[in-house]
Amino acid sequence: MSKKSQSLKQERQQQLSYFGKTLVRRCAAHCELCAAGSVSLKIYEIEPVPKEPKIEHCLMICQQCEQNLASPKHMQVDHWRCLITTIWSEVSAAKITAIVLLNYLAAKHAWAQEYLEQAYLEDEEQAWVDEWRL
């Protein structure tokens, strides 16, 4: 990674850190995807990443969720069975992420397709899902 890109990444992380307290309160110190508690959480921006950081595009997630999102081909599939709860989240970013993950998993796992059949999205949420592919 070049110095410039590393500097831009650090600057972005600094901007995101301003959302930290608000996000921790929102998530009650639990991962917003799998609900894991008593674990270290990290701010995760969901796609499409806006030019300027927006809290609406941020989630607090655990390390296991982060690793699974970073490497979809090597994800621990059963970890995502928790998404049956996440698809009903009041946090749009969590709900969108759950739907995107389930869309990815549904090709090989019947349970993921069953979860998707239970989900409901507003039009703007569906548009957001359509912009993001794993």
N, CA, C and O atoms as CSV, one atom per row, in Angstrom:
chain,resi,resn,atom,element,x,y,z
A,1,MET,N,N,0.852,-1.172,0.000
A,1,MET,CA,C,0.000,0.000,0.000
A,1,MET,C,C,0.899,1.237,0.000
A,1,MET,O,O,1.819,1.337,0.812
A,2,SER,N,N,0.639,2.165,-0.896
A,2,SER,CA,C,1.453,3.372,-0.982
A,2,SER,C,C,1.195,4.267,0.225
A,2,SER,O,O,0.195,4.121,0.928
A,3,LYS,N,N,2.119,5.196,0.446
A,3,LYS,CA,C,1.962,6.120,1.573
A,3,LYS,C,C,0.701,6.956,1.431
A,3,LYS,O,O,0.019,7.241,2.416
A,4,LYS,N,N,0.394,7.350,0.194
A,4,LYS,CA,C,-0.793,8.170,-0.030
A,4,LYS,C,C,-2.061,7.391,0.301
A,4,LYS,O,O,-2.941,7.904,0.992
A,5,SER,N,N,-2.161,6.154,-0.187
A,5,SER,CA,C,-3.368,5.366,0.086
A,5,SER,C,C,-3.464,5.005,1.569
A,5,SER,O,O,-4.559,4.941,2.127
A,6,GLN,N,N,-2.319,4.770,2.199
A,6,GLN,CA,C,-2.312,4.493,3.636
A,6,GLN,C,C,-2.774,5.726,4.409
A,6,GLN,O,O,-3.524,5.612,5.379
A,7,SER,N,N,-2.330,6.891,3.981
A,7,SER,CA,C,-2.738,8.142,4.616
A,7,SER,C,C,-4.236,8.380,4.448
A,7,SER,O,O,-4.911,8.801,5.387
A,8,LEU,N,N,-4.756,8.110,3.245
A,8,LEU,CA,C,-6.191,8.268,2.996
A,8,LEU,C,C,-7.009,7.299,3.849
A,8,LEU,O,O,-8.069,7.654,4.363
A,9,LYS,N,N,-6.508,6.081,3.992
A,9,LYS,CA,C,-7.200,5.089,4.815
A,9,LYS,C,C,-7.228,5.529,6.279
A,9,LYS,O,O,-8.255,5.409,6.947
A,10,GLN,N,N,-6.105,6.034,6.772
A,10,GLN,CA,C,-6.041,6.512,8.153
A,10,GLN,C,C,-6.975,7.703,8.360
A,10,GLN,O,O,-7.636,7.809,9.394
A,11,GLU,N,N,-7.026,8.587,7.382
A,11,GLU,CA,C,-7.915,9.746,7.465
A,11,GLU,C,C,-9.373,9.292,7.509
A,11,GLU,O,O,-10.174,9.826,8.276
A,12,ARG,N,N,-9.707,8.315,6.687
A,12,ARG,CA,C,-11.076,7.786,6.664
A,12,ARG,C,C,-11.419,7.167,8.019
A,12,ARG,O,O,-12.506,7.395,8.550
A,13,GLN,N,N,-10.500,6.389,8.573
A,13,GLN,CA,C,-10.729,5.773,9.879
A,13,GLN,C,C,-10.920,6.830,10.964
A,13,GLN,O,O,-11.734,6.658,11.872
A,14,GLN,N,N,-10.177,7.906,10.867
A,14,GLN,CA,C,-10.320,9.010,11.833
A,14,GLN,C,C,-11.716,9.617,11.723
A,14,GLN,O,O,-12.365,9.881,12.735
A,15,GLN,N,N,-12.174,9.837,10.494
A,15,GLN,CA,C,-13.514,10.395,10.289
A,15,GLN,C,C,-14.578,9.449,10.842
A,15,GLN,O,O,-15.534,9.890,11.479
A,16,LEU,N,N,-14.414,8.164,10.601
A,16,LEU,CA,C,-15.379,7.175,11.093
A,16,LEU,C,C,-15.385,7.097,12.615
A,16,LEU,O,O,-16.423,6.839,13.223
A,17,SER,N,N,-14.231,7.320,13.225
A,17,SER,CA,C,-14.143,7.214,14.685
A,17,SER,C,C,-15.042,8.227,15.388
A,17,SER,O,O,-15.419,8.024,16.542
A,18,TYR,N,N,-15.389,9.315,14.703
A,18,TYR,CA,C,-16.295,10.301,15.298
A,18,TYR,C,C,-17.688,9.712,15.524
A,18,TYR,O,O,-18.445,10.216,16.354
A,19,PHE,N,N,-18.023,8.668,14.806
A,19,PHE,CA,C,-19.326,8.013,14.968
A,19,PHE,C,C,-19.319,6.983,16.099
A,19,PHE,O,O,-20.371,6.469,16.481
A,20,GLY,N,N,-18.143,6.686,16.628
A,20,GLY,CA,C,-17.976,5.587,17.573
A,20,GLY,C,C,-18.954,5.551,18.726
A,20,GLY,O,O,-19.628,4.543,18.933
A,21,LYS,N,N,-19.043,6.637,19.482
A,21,LYS,CA,C,-19.917,6.641,20.661
A,21,LYS,C,C,-21.375,6.438,20.276
A,21,LYS,O,O,-22.102,5.696,20.936
A,22,THR,N,N,-21.793,7.096,19.214
A,22,THR,CA,C,-23.180,6.964,18.764
A,22,THR,C,C,-23.466,5.528,18.335
A,22,THR,O,O,-24.520,4.978,18.654
A,23,LEU,N,N,-22.533,4.929,17.616
A,23,LEU,CA,C,-22.716,3.551,17.154
A,23,LEU,C,C,-22.730,2.558,18.313
A,23,LEU,O,O,-23.520,1.615,18.310
A,24,VAL,N,N,-21.866,2.762,19.296
A,24,VAL,CA,C,-21.834,1.865,20.457
A,24,VAL,C,C,-23.148,1.948,21.225
A,24,VAL,O,O,-23.671,0.932,21.682
A,25,ARG,N,N,-23.677,3.158,21.364
A,25,ARG,CA,C,-24.983,3.300,22.032
A,25,ARG,C,C,-26.071,2.599,21.223
A,25,ARG,O,O,-26.921,1.903,21.779
A,26,ARG,N,N,-26.036,2.788,19.914
A,26,ARG,CA,C,-27.051,2.189,19.054
A,26,ARG,C,C,-27.030,0.660,19.146
A,26,ARG,O,O,-28.082,0.023,19.202
A,27,CYS,N,N,-25.851,0.087,19.159
A,27,CYS,CA,C,-25.738,-1.374,19.132
A,27,CYS,C,C,-25.720,-2.003,20.522
A,27,CYS,O,O,-25.711,-3.228,20.651
A,28,ALA,N,N,-25.715,-1.174,21.555
A,28,ALA,CA,C,-25.672,-1.675,22.937
A,28,ALA,C,C,-24.491,-2.629,23.142
A,28,ALA,O,O,-24.603,-3.627,23.854
A,29,ALA,N,N,-23.368,-2.310,22.516
A,29,ALA,CA,C,-22.125,-3.074,22.636
A,29,ALA,C,C,-22.252,-4.521,22.151
A,29,ALA,O,O,-21.586,-5.416,22.671
A,30,HIS,N,N,-23.110,-4.743,21.152
A,30,HIS,CA,C,-23.269,-6.052,20.518
A,30,HIS,C,C,-23.054,-5.897,19.013
A,30,HIS,O,O,-23.349,-4.847,18.441
A,31,CYS,N,N,-22.546,-6.935,18.388
A,31,CYS,CA,C,-22.384,-6.928,16.940
A,31,CYS,C,C,-23.754,-6.727,16.298
A,31,CYS,O,O,-24.720,-7.398,16.661
A,32,GLU,N,N,-23.833,-5.806,15.350
A,32,GLU,CA,C,-25.114,-5.500,14.727
A,32,GLU,C,C,-25.528,-6.528,13.669
A,32,GLU,O,O,-26.633,-6.451,13.131
A,33,LEU,N,N,-24.663,-7.475,13.374
A,33,LEU,CA,C,-25.033,-8.545,12.444
A,33,LEU,C,C,-25.369,-9.840,13.171
A,33,LEU,O,O,-26.410,-10.442,12.907
A,34,CYS,N,N,-24.508,-10.274,14.081
A,34,CYS,CA,C,-24.722,-11.572,14.732
A,34,CYS,C,C,-25.123,-11.464,16.198
A,34,CYS,O,O,-25.418,-12.475,16.836
A,35,ALA,N,N,-25.136,-10.252,16.735
A,35,ALA,CA,C,-25.535,-9.980,18.127
A,35,ALA,C,C,-24.543,-10.493,19.163
A,35,ALA,O,O,-24.885,-10.588,20.342
A,36,ALA,N,N,-23.321,-10.825,18.749
A,36,ALA,CA,C,-22.309,-11.261,19.709
A,36,ALA,C,C,-22.031,-10.135,20.697
A,36,ALA,O,O,-21.865,-8.979,20.306
A,37,GLY,N,N,-21.982,-10.480,21.972
A,37,GLY,CA,C,-21.673,-9.512,23.015
A,37,GLY,C,C,-20.353,-9.860,23.668
A,37,GLY,O,O,-19.809,-10.942,23.444
A,38,SER,N,N,-19.843,-8.957,24.466
A,38,SER,CA,C,-18.574,-9.162,25.170
A,38,SER,C,C,-17.437,-9.478,24.206
A,38,SER,O,O,-16.540,-10.260,24.522
A,39,VAL,N,N,-17.483,-8.864,23.032
A,39,VAL,CA,C,-16.423,-9.022,22.036
A,39,VAL,C,C,-16.000,-7.639,21.558
A,39,VAL,O,O,-16.735,-6.662,21.708
A,40,SER,N,N,-14.826,-7.574,20.993
A,40,SER,CA,C,-14.343,-6.325,20.417
A,40,SER,C,C,-15.145,-6.022,19.152
A,40,SER,O,O,-15.382,-6.903,18.326
A,41,LEU,N,N,-15.557,-4.768,19.016
A,41,LEU,CA,C,-16.333,-4.351,17.849
A,41,LEU,C,C,-15.561,-3.327,17.040
A,41,LEU,O,O,-14.735,-2.585,17.572
A,42,LYS,N,N,-15.838,-3.300,15.760
A,42,LYS,CA,C,-15.160,-2.391,14.843
A,42,LYS,C,C,-16.198,-1.735,13.948
A,42,LYS,O,O,-17.210,-2.346,13.604
A,43,ILE,N,N,-15.944,-0.496,13.575
A,43,ILE,CA,C,-16.830,0.192,12.643
A,43,ILE,C,C,-16.596,-0.383,11.249
A,43,ILE,O,O,-15.460,-0.499,10.791
A,44,TYR,N,N,-17.689,-0.739,10.590
A,44,TYR,CA,C,-17.633,-1.310,9.249
A,44,TYR,C,C,-18.551,-0.498,8.352
A,44,TYR,O,O,-19.728,-0.317,8.662
A,45,GLU,N,N,-18.010,-0.006,7.232
A,45,GLU,CA,C,-18.811,0.743,6.264
A,45,GLU,C,C,-19.365,-0.220,5.231
A,45,GLU,O,O,-18.634,-1.052,4.694
A,46,ILE,N,N,-20.656,-0.106,4.953
A,46,ILE,CA,C,-21.239,-0.982,3.949
A,46,ILE,C,C,-21.297,-0.274,2.601
A,46,ILE,O,O,-21.320,0.953,2.510
A,47,GLU,N,N,-21.319,-1.083,1.580
A,47,GLU,CA,C,-21.344,-0.610,0.193
A,47,GLU,C,C,-22.698,-0.010,-0.166
A,47,GLU,O,O,-23.705,-0.364,0.446
A,48,PRO,N,N,-22.742,0.861,-1.114
A,48,PRO,CA,C,-21.601,1.567,-1.682
A,48,PRO,C,C,-21.095,2.607,-0.688
A,48,PRO,O,O,-21.877,3.359,-0.108
A,49,VAL,N,N,-19.789,2.638,-0.502
A,49,VAL,CA,C,-19.186,3.553,0.465
A,49,VAL,C,C,-19.291,4.972,-0.081
A,49,VAL,O,O,-18.775,5.262,-1.161
A,50,PRO,N,N,-19.959,5.861,0.660
A,50,PRO,CA,C,-20.102,7.242,0.185
A,50,PRO,C,C,-18.775,7.993,0.234
A,50,PRO,O,O,-17.863,7.623,0.974
A,51,LYS,N,N,-18.684,9.040,-0.557
A,51,LYS,CA,C,-17.454,9.834,-0.601
A,51,LYS,C,C,-17.116,10.375,0.788
A,51,LYS,O,O,-15.971,10.294,1.235
A,52,GLU,N,N,-18.105,10.916,1.451
A,52,GLU,CA,C,-17.937,11.378,2.829
A,52,GLU,C,C,-18.597,10.358,3.754
A,52,GLU,O,O,-19.698,9.892,3.462
A,53,PRO,N,N,-17.945,10.001,4.867
A,53,PRO,CA,C,-18.535,9.011,5.772
A,53,PRO,C,C,-19.928,9.429,6.252
A,53,PRO,O,O,-20.169,10.591,6.577
A,54,LYS,N,N,-20.831,8.454,6.288
A,54,LYS,CA,C,-22.188,8.668,6.787
A,54,LYS,C,C,-22.487,7.585,7.811
A,54,LYS,O,O,-22.228,6.405,7.578
A,55,ILE,N,N,-23.025,7.993,8.926
A,55,ILE,CA,C,-23.340,7.027,9.981
A,55,ILE,C,C,-24.343,5.988,9.504
A,55,ILE,O,O,-24.341,4.855,9.985
A,56,GLU,N,N,-25.193,6.364,8.566
A,56,GLU,CA,C,-26.193,5.437,8.033
A,56,GLU,C,C,-25.560,4.273,7.272
A,56,GLU,O,O,-26.206,3.247,7.060
A,57,HIS,N,N,-24.306,4.428,6.862
A,57,HIS,CA,C,-23.586,3.379,6.130
A,57,HIS,C,C,-22.633,2.608,7.041
A,57,HIS,O,O,-21.783,1.860,6.559
A,58,CYS,N,N,-22.770,2.787,8.347
A,58,CYS,CA,C,-21.846,2.161,9.288
A,58,CYS,C,C,-22.542,1.179,10.216
A,58,CYS,O,O,-23.687,1.372,10.625
A,59,LEU,N,N,-21.815,0.130,10.530
A,59,LEU,CA,C,-22.248,-0.878,11.491
A,59,LEU,C,C,-21.122,-1.117,12.481
A,59,LEU,O,O,-19.953,-0.869,12.185
A,60,MET,N,N,-21.483,-1.594,13.642
A,60,MET,CA,C,-20.496,-2.101,14.585
A,60,MET,C,C,-20.550,-3.619,14.454
A,60,MET,O,O,-21.586,-4.237,14.700
A,61,ILE,N,N,-19.418,-4.214,14.062
A,61,ILE,CA,C,-19.397,-5.664,13.862
A,61,ILE,C,C,-18.224,-6.298,14.605
A,61,ILE,O,O,-17.223,-5.649,14.906
A,62,CYS,N,N,-18.384,-7.584,14.888
A,62,CYS,CA,C,-17.338,-8.341,15.568
A,62,CYS,C,C,-16.290,-8.810,14.552
A,62,CYS,O,O,-16.473,-8.693,13.341
A,63,GLN,N,N,-15.207,-9.334,15.079
A,63,GLN,CA,C,-14.113,-9.792,14.221
A,63,GLN,C,C,-14.546,-10.948,13.317
A,63,GLN,O,O,-14.144,-11.010,12.156
A,64,GLN,N,N,-15.353,-11.851,13.840
A,64,GLN,CA,C,-15.784,-12.995,13.026
A,64,GLN,C,C,-16.622,-12.534,11.835
A,64,GLN,O,O,-16.443,-13.026,10.721
A,65,CYS,N,N,-17.532,-11.597,12.065
A,65,CYS,CA,C,-18.334,-11.067,10.953
A,65,CYS,C,C,-17.445,-10.327,9.955
A,65,CYS,O,O,-17.616,-10.459,8.743
A,66,GLU,N,N,-16.503,-9.553,10.469
A,66,GLU,CA,C,-15.600,-8.816,9.586
A,66,GLU,C,C,-14.797,-9.770,8.700
A,66,GLU,O,O,-14.656,-9.537,7.500
A,67,GLN,N,N,-14.275,-10.837,9.291
A,67,GLN,CA,C,-13.493,-11.804,8.517
A,67,GLN,C,C,-14.352,-12.485,7.455
A,67,GLN,O,O,-13.901,-12.694,6.329
A,68,ASN,N,N,-15.566,-12.825,7.806
A,68,ASN,CA,C,-16.470,-13.457,6.840
A,68,ASN,C,C,-16.814,-12.511,5.695
A,68,ASN,O,O,-16.882,-12.937,4.542
A,69,LEU,N,N,-17.030,-11.242,5.998
A,69,LEU,CA,C,-17.339,-10.264,4.954
A,69,LEU,C,C,-16.131,-9.992,4.063
A,69,LEU,O,O,-16.276,-9.763,2.862
A,70,ALA,N,N,-14.940,-10.018,4.655
A,70,ALA,CA,C,-13.725,-9.728,3.902
A,70,ALA,C,C,-13.369,-10.853,2.929
A,70,ALA,O,O,-12.719,-10.615,1.911
A,71,SER,N,N,-13.792,-12.063,3.239
A,71,SER,CA,C,-13.434,-13.210,2.406
A,71,SER,C,C,-14.649,-14.123,2.210
A,71,SER,O,O,-14.723,-15.199,2.803
A,72,PRO,N,N,-15.599,-13.687,1.377
A,72,PRO,CA,C,-16.832,-14.466,1.196
A,72,PRO,C,C,-16.614,-15.916,0.761
A,72,PRO,O,O,-17.383,-16.794,1.153
A,73,LYS,N,N,-15.597,-16.179,-0.028
A,73,LYS,CA,C,-15.364,-17.547,-0.506
A,73,LYS,C,C,-14.946,-18.489,0.623
A,73,LYS,O,O,-15.069,-19.708,0.500
A,74,HIS,N,N,-14.452,-17.919,1.719
A,74,HIS,CA,C,-13.972,-18.728,2.840
A,74,HIS,C,C,-14.807,-18.510,4.100
A,74,HIS,O,O,-14.370,-18.844,5.201
A,75,MET,N,N,-15.995,-17.957,3.943
A,75,MET,CA,C,-16.786,-17.636,5.127
A,75,MET,C,C,-17.304,-18.886,5.828
A,75,MET,O,O,-17.486,-19.943,5.224
A,76,GLN,N,N,-17.531,-18.721,7.122
A,76,GLN,CA,C,-18.136,-19.771,7.934
A,76,GLN,C,C,-19.649,-19.639,7.765
A,76,GLN,O,O,-20.289,-18.814,8.417
A,77,VAL,N,N,-20.190,-20.437,6.910
A,77,VAL,CA,C,-21.587,-20.318,6.491
A,77,VAL,C,C,-22.557,-20.391,7.663
A,77,VAL,O,O,-23.483,-19.583,7.744
A,78,ASP,N,N,-22.366,-21.336,8.564
A,78,ASP,CA,C,-23.318,-21.490,9.667
A,78,ASP,C,C,-23.347,-20.288,10.604
A,78,ASP,O,O,-24.327,-20.082,11.320
A,79,HIS,N,N,-22.289,-19.503,10.602
A,79,HIS,CA,C,-22.283,-18.281,11.417
A,79,HIS,C,C,-23.438,-17.367,11.020
A,79,HIS,O,O,-23.973,-16.639,11.856
A,80,TRP,N,N,-23.821,-17.404,9.750
A,80,TRP,CA,C,-24.826,-16.468,9.238
A,80,TRP,C,C,-26.269,-16.912,9.457
A,80,TRP,O,O,-27.190,-16.238,8.997
A,81,ARG,N,N,-26.483,-18.011,10.138
A,81,ARG,CA,C,-27.860,-18.400,10.466
A,81,ARG,C,C,-28.512,-17.364,11.381
A,81,ARG,O,O,-29.737,-17.309,11.492
A,82,CYS,N,N,-27.706,-16.564,12.021
A,82,CYS,CA,C,-28.205,-15.482,12.882
A,82,CYS,C,C,-28.946,-14.408,12.084
A,82,CYS,O,O,-29.667,-13.597,12.666
A,83,LEU,N,N,-28.781,-14.393,10.784
A,83,LEU,CA,C,-29.371,-13.332,9.961
A,83,LEU,C,C,-30.893,-13.367,9.936
A,83,LEU,O,O,-31.520,-12.403,9.497
A,84,ILE,N,N,-31.496,-14.451,10.395
A,84,ILE,CA,C,-32.955,-14.502,10.475
A,84,ILE,C,C,-33.464,-13.397,11.399
A,84,ILE,O,O,-34.573,-12.897,11.212
A,85,THR,N,N,-32.680,-13.020,12.371
A,85,THR,CA,C,-33.029,-11.914,13.267
A,85,THR,C,C,-32.631,-10.585,12.645
A,85,THR,O,O,-33.376,-9.608,12.729
A,86,THR,N,N,-31.476,-10.545,12.031
A,86,THR,CA,C,-30.938,-9.296,11.481
A,86,THR,C,C,-31.800,-8.738,10.356
A,86,THR,O,O,-31.845,-7.522,10.172
A,87,ILE,N,N,-32.483,-9.588,9.602
A,87,ILE,CA,C,-33.322,-9.082,8.505
A,87,ILE,C,C,-34.475,-8.225,9.017
A,87,ILE,O,O,-35.117,-7.522,8.237
A,88,TRP,N,N,-34.738,-8.277,10.307
A,88,TRP,CA,C,-35.804,-7.463,10.905
A,88,TRP,C,C,-35.251,-6.279,11.682
A,88,TRP,O,O,-36.001,-5.598,12.381
A,89,SER,N,N,-33.963,-6.024,11.574
A,89,SER,CA,C,-33.330,-4.921,12.293
A,89,SER,C,C,-33.931,-3.580,11.892
A,89,SER,O,O,-34.318,-3.374,10.742
A,90,GLU,N,N,-34.000,-2.678,12.855
A,90,GLU,CA,C,-34.434,-1.311,12.576
A,90,GLU,C,C,-33.295,-0.484,11.986
A,90,GLU,O,O,-33.515,0.623,11.496
A,91,VAL,N,N,-32.084,-1.022,12.036
A,91,VAL,CA,C,-30.911,-0.356,11.471
A,91,VAL,C,C,-30.800,-0.796,10.013
A,91,VAL,O,O,-30.464,-1.944,9.724
A,92,SER,N,N,-31.085,0.122,9.107
A,92,SER,CA,C,-31.100,-0.225,7.678
A,92,SER,C,C,-29.795,-0.851,7.214
A,92,SER,O,O,-29.817,-1.808,6.439
A,93,ALA,N,N,-28.663,-0.336,7.667
A,93,ALA,CA,C,-27.373,-0.878,7.238
A,93,ALA,C,C,-27.236,-2.349,7.622
A,93,ALA,O,O,-26.685,-3.136,6.851
A,94,ALA,N,N,-27.722,-2.730,8.789
A,94,ALA,CA,C,-27.665,-4.132,9.223
A,94,ALA,C,C,-28.601,-4.982,8.373
A,94,ALA,O,O,-28.234,-6.069,7.926
A,95,LYS,N,N,-29.801,-4.483,8.157
A,95,LYS,CA,C,-30.795,-5.203,7.358
A,95,LYS,C,C,-30.295,-5.414,5.928
A,95,LYS,O,O,-30.417,-6.509,5.378
A,96,ILE,N,N,-29.734,-4.364,5.329
A,96,ILE,CA,C,-29.216,-4.431,3.957
A,96,ILE,C,C,-28.081,-5.452,3.881
A,96,ILE,O,O,-28.040,-6.276,2.967
A,97,THR,N,N,-27.163,-5.393,4.845
A,97,THR,CA,C,-26.037,-6.323,4.862
A,97,THR,C,C,-26.538,-7.757,4.978
A,97,THR,O,O,-26.035,-8.650,4.296
A,98,ALA,N,N,-27.517,-7.977,5.831
A,98,ALA,CA,C,-28.090,-9.318,5.989
A,98,ALA,C,C,-28.677,-9.824,4.673
A,98,ALA,O,O,-28.459,-10.976,4.297
A,99,ILE,N,N,-29.409,-8.978,3.982
A,99,ILE,CA,C,-30.031,-9.382,2.713
A,99,ILE,C,C,-28.967,-9.683,1.657
A,99,ILE,O,O,-29.080,-10.665,0.924
A,100,VAL,N,N,-27.941,-8.845,1.580
A,100,VAL,CA,C,-26.858,-9.071,0.614
A,100,VAL,C,C,-26.166,-10.409,0.905
A,100,VAL,O,O,-25.897,-11.188,-0.009
A,101,LEU,N,N,-25.885,-10.665,2.173
A,101,LEU,CA,C,-25.260,-11.935,2.547
A,101,LEU,C,C,-26.164,-13.118,2.213
A,101,LEU,O,O,-25.703,-14.129,1.684
A,102,LEU,N,N,-27.436,-12.989,2.520
A,102,LEU,CA,C,-28.367,-14.079,2.221
A,102,LEU,C,C,-28.503,-14.310,0.720
A,102,LEU,O,O,-28.598,-15.455,0.278
A,103,ASN,N,N,-28.513,-13.239,-0.065
A,103,ASN,CA,C,-28.534,-13.393,-1.530
A,103,ASN,C,C,-27.323,-14.197,-1.996
A,103,ASN,O,O,-27.442,-15.068,-2.858
A,104,TYR,N,N,-26.169,-13.902,-1.427
A,104,TYR,CA,C,-24.936,-14.605,-1.772
A,104,TYR,C,C,-25.027,-16.084,-1.378
A,104,TYR,O,O,-24.648,-16.966,-2.149
A,105,LEU,N,N,-25.531,-16.340,-0.172
A,105,LEU,CA,C,-25.585,-17.706,0.357
A,105,LEU,C,C,-26.702,-18.553,-0.255
A,105,LEU,O,O,-26.602,-19.779,-0.293
A,106,ALA,N,N,-27.755,-17.907,-0.728
A,106,ALA,CA,C,-28.944,-18.627,-1.204
A,106,ALA,C,C,-28.663,-19.540,-2.393
A,106,ALA,O,O,-29.385,-20.514,-2.606
A,107,ALA,N,N,-27.638,-19.243,-3.159
A,107,ALA,CA,C,-27.309,-20.082,-4.315
A,107,ALA,C,C,-26.922,-21.505,-3.902
A,107,ALA,O,O,-27.106,-22.450,-4.669
A,108,LYS,N,N,-26.385,-21.651,-2.685
A,108,LYS,CA,C,-25.908,-22.967,-2.249
A,108,LYS,C,C,-26.593,-23.498,-0.991
A,108,LYS,O,O,-26.424,-24.664,-0.636
A,109,HIS,N,N,-27.359,-22.652,-0.323
A,109,HIS,CA,C,-27.922,-23.052,0.970
A,109,HIS,C,C,-29.411,-22.732,1.027
A,109,HIS,O,O,-29.810,-21.568,0.993
A,110,ALA,N,N,-30.217,-23.768,1.113
A,110,ALA,CA,C,-31.678,-23.604,1.102
A,110,ALA,C,C,-32.174,-22.749,2.259
A,110,ALA,O,O,-33.130,-21.988,2.102
A,111,TRP,N,N,-31.533,-22.866,3.422
A,111,TRP,CA,C,-31.988,-22.076,4.570
A,111,TRP,C,C,-31.885,-20.584,4.288
A,111,TRP,O,O,-32.733,-19.814,4.740
A,112,ALA,N,N,-30.849,-20.155,3.540
A,112,ALA,CA,C,-30.686,-18.733,3.214
A,112,ALA,C,C,-31.834,-18.264,2.325
A,112,ALA,O,O,-32.355,-17.165,2.515
A,113,GLN,N,N,-32.226,-19.078,1.367
A,113,GLN,CA,C,-33.366,-18.739,0.507
A,113,GLN,C,C,-34.652,-18.643,1.329
A,113,GLN,O,O,-35.478,-17.762,1.092
A,114,GLU,N,N,-34.818,-19.537,2.280
A,114,GLU,CA,C,-36.000,-19.497,3.158
A,114,GLU,C,C,-36.032,-18.204,3.970
A,114,GLU,O,O,-37.094,-17.608,4.147
A,115,TYR,N,N,-34.875,-17.770,4.463
A,115,TYR,CA,C,-34.806,-16.505,5.210
A,115,TYR,C,C,-35.207,-15.341,4.311
A,115,TYR,O,O,-35.960,-14.458,4.720
A,116,LEU,N,N,-34.691,-15.351,3.073
A,116,LEU,CA,C,-35.009,-14.269,2.132
A,116,LEU,C,C,-36.505,-14.185,1.857
A,116,LEU,O,O,-37.051,-13.093,1.701
A,117,GLU,N,N,-37.153,-15.314,1.800
A,117,GLU,CA,C,-38.595,-15.331,1.540
A,117,GLU,C,C,-39.390,-14.685,2.667
A,117,GLU,O,O,-40.533,-14.276,2.467
A,118,GLN,N,N,-38.793,-14.592,3.844
A,118,GLN,CA,C,-39.453,-13.973,4.991
A,118,GLN,C,C,-39.171,-12.477,5.094
A,118,GLN,O,O,-39.862,-11.766,5.824
A,119,ALA,N,N,-38.180,-12.003,4.383
A,119,ALA,CA,C,-37.724,-10.610,4.511
A,119,ALA,C,C,-38.637,-9.647,3.769
A,119,ALA,O,O,-39.289,-9.999,2.787
A,120,TYR,N,N,-38.659,-8.426,4.272
A,120,TYR,CA,C,-39.403,-7.345,3.621
A,120,TYR,C,C,-38.489,-6.134,3.528
A,120,TYR,O,O,-37.847,-5.754,4.508
A,121,LEU,N,N,-38.433,-5.533,2.349
A,121,LEU,CA,C,-37.616,-4.338,2.142
A,121,LEU,C,C,-38.468,-3.216,1.584
A,121,LEU,O,O,-39.341,-3.432,0.744
A,122,GLU,N,N,-38.199,-2.014,2.067
A,122,GLU,CA,C,-38.776,-0.813,1.466
A,122,GLU,C,C,-38.081,-0.616,0.117
A,122,GLU,O,O,-37.017,-1.188,-0.121
A,123,ASP,N,N,-38.675,0.184,-0.760
A,123,ASP,CA,C,-38.097,0.415,-2.091
A,123,ASP,C,C,-36.677,0.963,-2.019
A,123,ASP,O,O,-35.802,0.518,-2.762
A,124,GLU,N,N,-36.437,1.937,-1.120
A,124,GLU,CA,C,-35.091,2.518,-1.021
A,124,GLU,C,C,-34.091,1.506,-0.476
A,124,GLU,O,O,-32.914,1.554,-0.834
A,125,GLU,N,N,-34.536,0.592,0.382
A,125,GLU,CA,C,-33.652,-0.462,0.875
A,125,GLU,C,C,-33.314,-1.440,-0.253
A,125,GLU,O,O,-32.169,-1.878,-0.372
A,126,GLN,N,N,-34.291,-1.777,-1.065
A,126,GLN,CA,C,-34.048,-2.676,-2.198
A,126,GLN,C,C,-33.056,-2.054,-3.179
A,126,GLN,O,O,-32.187,-2.744,-3.712
A,127,ALA,N,N,-33.190,-0.751,-3.414
A,127,ALA,CA,C,-32.253,-0.054,-4.302
A,127,ALA,C,C,-30.835,-0.138,-3.740
A,127,ALA,O,O,-29.875,-0.304,-4.493
A,128,TRP,N,N,-30.706,-0.024,-2.427
A,128,TRP,CA,C,-29.405,-0.106,-1.763
A,128,TRP,C,C,-28.837,-1.521,-1.920
A,128,TRP,O,O,-27.654,-1.679,-2.221
A,129,VAL,N,N,-29.649,-2.528,-1.723
A,129,VAL,CA,C,-29.218,-3.920,-1.915
A,129,VAL,C,C,-28.730,-4.129,-3.346
A,129,VAL,O,O,-27.712,-4.784,-3.571
A,130,ASP,N,N,-29.459,-3.571,-4.308
A,130,ASP,CA,C,-29.116,-3.742,-5.722
A,130,ASP,C,C,-27.765,-3.131,-6.084
A,130,ASP,O,O,-27.155,-3.525,-7.078
A,131,GLU,N,N,-27.295,-2.176,-5.288
A,131,GLU,CA,C,-26.006,-1.520,-5.557
A,131,GLU,C,C,-24.822,-2.294,-4.999
A,131,GLU,O,O,-23.676,-1.950,-5.290
A,132,TRP,N,N,-25.069,-3.323,-4.210
A,132,TRP,CA,C,-23.990,-4.012,-3.498
A,132,TRP,C,C,-24.035,-5.506,-3.765
A,132,TRP,O,O,-25.060,-6.153,-3.551
A,133,ARG,N,N,-22.936,-6.042,-4.225
A,133,ARG,CA,C,-22.791,-7.488,-4.427
A,133,ARG,C,C,-21.517,-7.955,-3.736
A,133,ARG,O,O,-20.497,-7.265,-3.751
A,134,LEU,N,N,-21.589,-9.124,-3.136
A,134,LEU,CA,C,-20.380,-9.718,-2.534
A,134,LEU,C,C,-19.550,-10.363,-3.622
A,134,LEU,O,O,-18.490,-10.922,-3.340
